[in-house]
Amino acid sequence: MLCVGLDPDPARLPSAVHGSIFDFCMAVVESTADVACAFKPQIAHFAAVGAERDLERICAAIRERHPNCLLILDAKRGDIGSTAEQYAHEAFDRYRAHVVTVNPYLGTDSVEPFLSHPAGGAFVLCRTSNAGSGDFQSLMAGDKRVYQHVAVRVATEWAKMGDCGLVVGATFPDELSDVRALVGDLPLLVPGIGAQGGEVAALVNGIDSNGMGMVVNSSRAILYASNGTDFAEAARLQAIATRDAISRECRA
């Protein structure tokens, strides 16, 4: 259930890649692909430094060399329908992602283009891993908290429109358990393990009826396990350790 997040930071690239975001990311991909179920490039880390072409090449390489790995474009898109159609085109036709992260705040018509695209799917933000996520997501709205409304809407309505799941952070174990109870076996993208402080032990709260059902993301802890010439091997060792820890906790 391990997902390796690709969040390249030019200031942290090892000297061995000579500043090449493409070479860095591909070295990590090739060293971890056999122990991961997914890769999750974060679009802002590429766009901020004008590296969209590198992102295209990385996504193409993942699709071609590792077809069994899920490719998740972490873009957190959310806009009116006509603009959402262009974002869907970007995610699924330009970058060839299997799934894109989306923001539900603008409602059904802003998410529908991602679900109706023939190559598309969406992980919908629900209870995110960041410290300030509760500012709105935990507010009461009628008889439920906002994140609970999102979970129910996705499970009962949006999942009928196309392939979708929910983003729920490992940093909030009780809410992870709550969402799982609300949505049955709907897949969950679970960030927050590693640098954000989420505990692997919390993941048992998110398993589905088959003891699976999660894509558990770790980014910086794997990417920057070493800044030396051994960075790719260090990333692999950290990925294996994380994968094994997830398995121990979820399949005990």
C-alpha positions in Angstrom: 0.0 0.0 0.0 3.0 2.3 -0.2 2.9 5.4 -2.4 6.1 7.3 -3.0 5.5 11.0 -3.3 7.6 13.0 -5.7 8.1 16.5 -4.3 11.5 17.6 -5.7 13.0 20.6 -4.0 15.9 22.1 -5.9 17.6 23.2 -2.7 17.7 19.6 -1.5 18.8 17.7 -4.6 21.9 15.7 -4.1 24.9 17.0 -6.0 25.1 13.7 -7.9 22.2 14.7 -10.1 23.7 18.1 -11.0 20.4 20.0 -10.4 18.3 17.7 -12.7 14.9 17.2 -11.3 14.2 14.6 -13.9 17.3 12.5 -13.1 16.6 12.8 -9.4 13.0 11.7 -9.6 13.7 8.9 -12.1 16.4 7.5 -9.9 14.0 7.3 -7.0 11.3 5.8 -9.2 13.5 3.1 -10.6 14.9 2.2 -7.1 11.4 2.0 -5.5 9.0 0.9 -8.2 9.0 -2.8 -7.1 8.1 -2.0 -3.5 5.4 0.7 -4.2 1.9 0.5 -5.5 1.8 4.2 -6.6 3.7 7.4 -7.3 2.4 10.8 -6.5 4.1 13.7 -8.2 3.1 17.1 -6.6 2.6 19.5 -9.5 3.5 22.7 -7.6 7.1 21.4 -7.0 7.5 21.2 -10.8 5.5 24.2 -11.9 7.2 26.6 -9.5 10.6 26.1 -11.2 9.3 25.7 -14.8 9.8 22.0 -14.8 6.5 20.9 -16.3 8.3 19.2 -19.2 10.2 17.1 -16.7 6.9 16.2 -15.1 5.6 15.1 -18.4 8.6 12.9 -19.0 8.5 11.4 -15.5 4.8 10.6 -15.8 5.3 9.0 -19.3 8.2 6.9 -18.0 6.2 5.7 -15.0 3.3 4.7 -17.3 5.5 2.9 -19.7 8.1 1.2 -17.4 5.9 0.5 -14.4 2.3 0.0 -15.7 1.2 -1.7 -12.5 1.9 1.4 -10.4 -0.9 3.9 -9.9 0.0 7.4 -11.1 -1.6 10.1 -8.9 -1.2 13.7 -9.9 -1.4 15.7 -6.7 -2.9 19.0 -7.9 -5.9 19.6 -5.6 -7.9 21.1 -8.4 -11.3 22.7 -7.8 -12.9 25.2 -10.1 -16.1 25.9 -12.1 -17.1 23.3 -14.6 -15.6 24.7 -17.8 -12.3 25.3 -16.1 -12.4 21.9 -14.4 -12.7 20.4 -17.8 -9.4 21.9 -18.8 -7.8 20.8 -15.5 -9.0 17.3 -16.3 -7.6 17.5 -19.8 -4.3 18.6 -18.2 -4.2 15.8 -15.7 -5.3 12.9 -17.8 -4.3 13.8 -21.4 -1.1 15.9 -20.8 0.3 14.1 -17.8 -1.5 10.8 -18.3 -2.3 10.4 -14.6 -4.6 7.7 -13.5 -6.0 9.8 -10.7 -5.9 13.5 -9.6 -6.5 15.0 -6.2 -9.5 17.4 -6.2 -11.0 19.9 -3.9 -14.8 19.4 -3.2 -15.4 23.0 -2.1 -17.1 24.2 -5.3 -19.4 21.2 -5.4 -20.5 18.4 -7.8 -20.1 20.3 -11.1 -16.5 21.1 -10.3 -15.6 17.4 -9.7 -17.7 15.8 -12.4 -15.2 16.5 -15.3 -12.6 14.4 -13.5 -15.0 11.6 -12.9 -16.5 11.6 -16.4 -13.2 11.7 -18.3 -12.7 8.2 -19.9 -9.2 7.9 -18.4 -10.0 9.7 -15.1 -10.5 9.2 -11.4 -10.3 11.4 -8.4 -9.2 11.4 -4.8 -11.3 14.0 -3.1 -9.9 16.0 -0.2 -11.8 15.1 3.0 -9.8 15.3 6.2 -6.4 16.4 5.2 -3.1 15.9 7.0 -2.1 19.5 7.6 -2.3 21.1 11.0 -4.8 23.8 10.0 -7.2 21.4 8.2 -9.7 21.4 11.0 -10.3 25.2 10.6 -13.1 24.3 8.2 -13.2 20.5 7.8 -14.1 19.9 11.4 -16.8 22.6 11.7 -20.3 21.3 12.5 -22.8 21.7 9.6 -26.1 20.4 10.8 -25.7 17.0 12.3 -22.3 16.3 10.8 -18.8 17.8 10.5 -17.9 19.2 7.1 -15.5 16.4 6.4 -18.2 13.8 7.2 -20.5 15.5 4.7 -17.8 15.2 2.1 -17.2 11.5 2.9 -20.9 10.7 2.7 -21.4 12.7 -0.6 -18.5 11.0 -2.2 -19.5 7.5 -1.1 -23.2 7.8 -1.9 -23.3 10.1 -5.0 -19.9 10.8 -6.6 -18.7 7.2 -6.6 -21.6 6.4 -8.9 -20.3 9.0 -11.4 -16.8 7.6 -11.7 -13.8 6.2 -9.9 -13.1 8.1 -6.8 -11.8 7.9 -3.3 -11.0 10.2 -0.4 -7.9 11.9 1.0 -7.6 11.4 4.8 -4.5 12.1 6.7 -2.7 9.6 9.0 -2.1 12.6 11.3 -5.8 12.3 12.5 -6.3 8.6 13.5 -9.8 9.0 14.9 -11.1 10.8 11.8 -9.5 8.1 9.6 -11.5 5.5 11.5 -14.6 7.6 11.3 -14.3 8.1 7.5 -13.7 4.4 6.9 -16.9 3.6 8.8 -18.8 6.1 6.7 -17.6 5.0 3.3 -17.2 1.3 3.5 -14.6 0.0 1.1 -14.0 3.2 -0.8 -10.3 3.7 -1.4 -8.4 6.2 0.7 -5.3 8.2 -0.1 -3.5 8.6 3.2 -0.8 11.2 3.4 1.1 12.3 6.5 3.4 9.4 7.3 7.0 10.4 7.9 7.9 14.1 7.8 4.4 15.3 8.8 4.5 13.2 11.9 1.7 10.6 11.2 2.2 7.3 12.9 2.2 4.0 10.9 0.3 2.5 13.8 -2.7 4.8 12.9 -3.1 3.1 9.6 -5.0 0.1 11.0 -7.9 2.6 11.4 -8.2 2.9 7.6 -8.1 -0.6 6.3 -11.1 -1.9 4.4 -12.9 -5.2 4.8 -10.1 -7.0 2.9 -7.3 -5.5 5.1 -6.3 -3.2 2.3 -8.0 -0.2 0.8 -5.4 2.5 1.3 -2.7 4.2 -0.7 -0.3 5.4 2.0 1.9 8.2 0.9 5.4 9.1 2.1 7.4 11.8 0.3 10.2 13.6 2.0 11.2 10.7 4.3 11.9 8.6 1.2 13.1 11.2 -1.2 15.7 12.7 1.1 16.8 9.7 3.0 20.3 10.6 1.9 21.8 13.6 0.0 24.9 11.7 -1.0 25.7 9.6 -4.0 23.8 6.7 -2.4 20.5 8.7 -2.4 18.7 6.3 -4.7 19.7 3.2 -2.6 18.8 5.1 0.6 15.4 5.9 -0.8 14.9 2.3 -1.6 15.8 1.1 1.9 13.5 3.7 3.4 10.7 2.7 1.1 11.2 -1.0 2.0 11.2 -0.1 5.7 8.0 1.9 5.3 6.3 -0.7 3.2 7.1 -3.4 5.8 6.0 -1.3 8.7 2.6 -0.7 6.9 2.2 -4.4 6.4 3.0 -5.3 10.0 0.5 -2.8 11.4 -2.3 -3.5 9.0 -2.1 -7.2 8.7 -1.3 -8.1 12.3 
